[in-house]
Amino acid sequence: MSNQAPILLMTYRRVVSTLSILQLLKKFAQNKIYIFQDGLKSDDHKVEYFETKKIIKKFIKSNNNIKFKFISPKSNLSQKFNLPYALDTVFRKNESAIILEDDCIPSKDFFKFCNLLLLKYKNDNRISQISGNNFLNFKKFKRRNDDSYFFSKFTSSWGWATWKSRWNCYDSEIKIWPKVNIEKWLNDILPNKKSLEFWTKAFSRRYNLLDDDWDRAWTFVNFVNNRLNIFPNKNLISNIGYDNFALHSNPKKWNNLKIETMKFPLIHPSIICYDREVDCFLTDEGFSTPKLSFRIKNRLKKFFS
């Protein structure tokens, strides 16, 4: 496909999955790849870290028909700064990018889907990003139509794409959170009380540096700019982030979802508006704090396992 967006692969010490994704990128004819490996965080990570670096360099050397840029800072940037640093590097020379982390296994359709929509919505600032995953189908959720994709206020970083023009307003410190919170703007942005409670807590923790991540700040900037994320009607990414290398836990039911086949040509929505029913469902399924009884039960399971 012409006009391919470059790929940014974020990795650290997942040897097997990093190689698997690189082989898939080659198989799916991706010809411009940025690879980011954060600096070493702990001596405990040395073996897998340097083995990952070794297979990356070997892969680059043996595939000189692909344009590579290997980004590997000397010190560890942490979860808060590593992806912003890498994506800023990509956007110095590119207007759009497709981003994969080393626990996200993509389908071939994912790249075609992203590239088509990166082109279609490149000048539409209502759209923040394009996601590759679908959290609805495994639960047999019935959407209101058969469009190839739909819009949500929520973002997902399990295989996604965006534009330099959207990323430019990213603020890792979410400096206007106190104003948003005091003036209760999230009440107007979010679909229900459960969602409001979840994201208020998440942004408060993030603003006070209690959590080390980049993605909540990205969700925040999209909320306050009233932007929409695109989700496909088929799941195009399988997340394997439940291994021993994971820094943050996912809802277990979303791990290792089956990859599905997307039909082309795409059926484009005629109405650009977030789907309230979908966002309420996603809130119940994962973008909310589980009930206390559920959390206690889970802790007990971990304690006795």
Secondary structure by P-SEA (a helix, b strand, c coil): cccccbbbbbbccaaaaaaaaaaaaaaacccbbbbbbcccccccaaaaaaaaaaaaaaaaaacccbbbbbbbbccccccccaaaaaaaaaacccccccccccccccccaaaaaaaaaaaacccccccccccccccccccccccccccccccccccccccccccccccccccccccaaaaaaaacccccccccaaaaaaaaaaaaaaaacccccaaaaaaaaaaaabbbbbbbccccbbbccccccccccccccccccbbbbbbccccccccccccaaaaaaaaaaccccccaaaaaaaaaaaaac
